[in-house]
Amino acid sequence: MKLIGLFFSIFITSSLFAQDSAWKKAVDTNSVIVHKDQRLDMLVKKQIEINEVTSRDSRRVGKGFRLLVANTNKREDAIAAKTQVYTYFPELKPYLIYQSPYFKLKVGNFKERKDAEAYQKRLNTYFPKGVFVINDVIEVKLDTDTDDNP
């Protein structure tokens, strides 16, 4: 019985060494086969496009000036001021912002303060409470140097 056990253990041990030598042969070749799904390439291209669009949008803003036309806690007054801006100055883009408890109406995208001051004088006739030039982050048009100037 001991003899049979000895032969059996030698047989198992030799078969284990055979598998080990086959594994070493596979490792020694230094080759790896990767089966990649082609949809991964499409996803990478899509992510590149998304990154390009978002970075392009972030490049369209910059430091500049806007005109603060209304600063009120009544929404109706702010909307009325926005309507006046649309009526008399269609070339200026209005921005109605709510910062609790006030509604602020800012207009224009000016790179230069002197351009904003020129519009300030014109807007003062329609808004007697005052129009103020403020520093703000503006939308910059990439194709031209001037933004809201006629």
C-alpha positions as CSV (number, residue, x, y, z in Angstrom):
1,M,0.0,0.0,0.0
2,K,2.8,2.4,0.8
3,L,4.4,1.5,-2.5
4,I,1.3,2.4,-4.4
5,G,1.1,5.7,-2.5
6,L,4.7,6.5,-3.4
7,F,4.2,5.8,-7.1
8,F,1.0,7.9,-7.1
9,S,2.7,10.9,-5.4
10,I,5.6,10.7,-7.8
11,F,3.2,10.6,-10.8
12,I,1.3,13.7,-9.5
13,T,4.5,15.6,-8.8
14,S,5.9,14.9,-12.3
15,S,2.7,16.1,-13.9
16,L,2.9,19.3,-11.8
17,F,6.4,20.0,-13.1
18,A,5.2,19.5,-16.7
19,Q,2.6,22.2,-16.2
20,D,5.2,24.5,-14.7
21,S,7.5,24.2,-17.6
22,A,4.7,24.9,-20.1
23,W,3.8,28.1,-18.1
24,K,7.5,29.2,-18.2
25,K,7.5,28.7,-22.0
26,A,4.4,31.0,-22.3
27,V,6.0,33.7,-20.1
28,D,9.3,33.6,-21.9
29,T,7.7,34.5,-25.3
30,N,6.7,38.0,-24.0
31,S,3.6,38.2,-26.1
32,V,0.2,39.2,-25.0
33,I,-2.9,39.0,-27.2
34,V,-5.5,41.5,-26.4
35,H,-9.0,41.2,-27.9
36,K,-10.5,44.7,-27.8
37,D,-14.0,45.7,-28.7
38,Q,-14.1,48.3,-31.5
39,R,-16.8,50.2,-29.7
40,L,-14.0,51.3,-27.2
41,D,-12.4,53.3,-30.0
42,M,-15.7,55.0,-30.8
43,L,-16.1,55.9,-27.1
44,V,-12.6,57.4,-27.0
45,K,-13.3,59.5,-30.1
46,K,-16.6,60.7,-28.6
47,Q,-14.9,61.7,-25.3
48,I,-12.3,63.6,-27.3
49,E,-15.1,65.5,-29.1
50,I,-16.8,66.3,-25.8
51,N,-13.6,67.5,-24.2
52,E,-13.0,69.8,-27.2
53,V,-16.4,71.3,-27.1
54,T,-16.3,72.0,-23.3
55,S,-12.8,73.5,-23.6
56,R,-13.9,75.6,-26.5
57,D,-16.8,76.9,-24.5
58,S,-14.6,77.9,-21.6
59,R,-12.4,79.9,-24.0
60,R,-15.4,82.0,-25.0
61,V,-15.6,83.9,-21.7
62,G,-13.2,86.5,-20.4
63,K,-12.9,89.6,-18.2
64,G,-14.8,92.6,-19.3
65,F,-17.5,95.0,-18.4
66,R,-21.3,95.0,-18.2
67,L,-23.9,97.7,-17.3
68,L,-26.0,97.2,-14.2
69,V,-29.3,98.6,-15.3
70,A,-31.6,97.4,-12.4
71,N,-31.1,96.1,-8.9
72,T,-34.5,95.5,-7.3
73,N,-36.3,93.1,-5.1
74,K,-39.4,93.2,-7.4
75,R,-39.3,90.7,-10.3
76,E,-41.8,92.7,-12.3
77,D,-39.6,95.8,-12.3
78,A,-36.6,93.8,-13.5
79,I,-38.6,92.2,-16.3
80,A,-40.0,95.6,-17.3
81,A,-36.4,97.0,-17.4
82,K,-35.3,94.0,-19.5
83,T,-38.2,94.7,-21.9
84,Q,-37.1,98.3,-22.2
85,V,-33.5,97.2,-23.1
86,Y,-34.9,94.8,-25.7
87,T,-37.0,97.6,-27.2
88,Y,-34.5,100.5,-27.3
89,F,-31.2,98.5,-27.4
90,P,-31.7,95.3,-29.3
91,E,-28.0,94.9,-29.9
92,L,-27.3,94.6,-26.2
93,K,-27.8,91.2,-24.6
94,P,-29.6,91.4,-21.2
95,Y,-28.8,89.0,-18.3
96,L,-31.4,88.8,-15.6
97,I,-29.8,87.3,-12.5
98,Y,-31.4,86.5,-9.2
99,Q,-29.2,86.9,-6.1
100,S,-31.4,86.6,-3.1
101,P,-33.3,88.9,-2.4
102,Y,-32.5,91.0,-5.5
103,F,-33.0,90.7,-9.2
104,K,-30.1,92.2,-11.1
105,L,-30.3,93.2,-14.8
106,K,-27.0,93.4,-16.5
107,V,-26.6,94.2,-20.2
108,G,-23.8,94.0,-22.8
109,N,-20.5,92.4,-23.2
110,F,-17.8,95.1,-23.4
111,K,-14.1,94.4,-23.5
112,E,-13.2,98.1,-23.0
113,R,-14.6,100.3,-20.2
114,K,-14.9,103.3,-22.6
115,D,-17.3,101.3,-24.8
116,A,-19.4,100.5,-21.7
117,E,-19.4,104.2,-20.6
118,A,-20.7,105.3,-24.0
119,Y,-23.7,103.0,-23.7
120,Q,-24.1,104.1,-20.0
121,K,-24.8,107.6,-21.1
122,R,-27.4,106.5,-23.6
123,L,-29.1,104.1,-21.1
124,N,-29.3,106.8,-18.4
125,T,-32.0,108.6,-20.4
126,Y,-34.2,105.5,-20.1
127,F,-33.2,104.5,-16.6
128,P,-33.1,107.6,-14.4
129,K,-32.2,105.7,-11.2
130,G,-28.8,105.1,-12.7
131,V,-26.8,102.7,-14.8
132,F,-23.5,101.5,-13.5
133,V,-20.4,100.1,-15.2
134,I,-19.3,96.9,-13.4
135,N,-16.5,94.4,-13.9
136,D,-17.9,91.0,-15.0
137,V,-17.1,87.8,-16.9
138,I,-18.4,88.4,-20.4
139,E,-19.0,86.3,-23.5
140,V,-16.3,86.9,-26.0
141,K,-16.9,86.5,-29.7
142,L,-13.9,84.7,-31.2
143,D,-14.4,86.0,-34.8
144,T,-14.4,89.8,-34.0
145,D,-12.5,92.1,-31.7
146,T,-15.6,94.2,-30.7
147,D,-18.6,92.6,-29.0
148,D,-21.7,94.9,-28.6
149,N,-20.5,98.0,-30.3
150,P,-22.6,99.3,-33.2
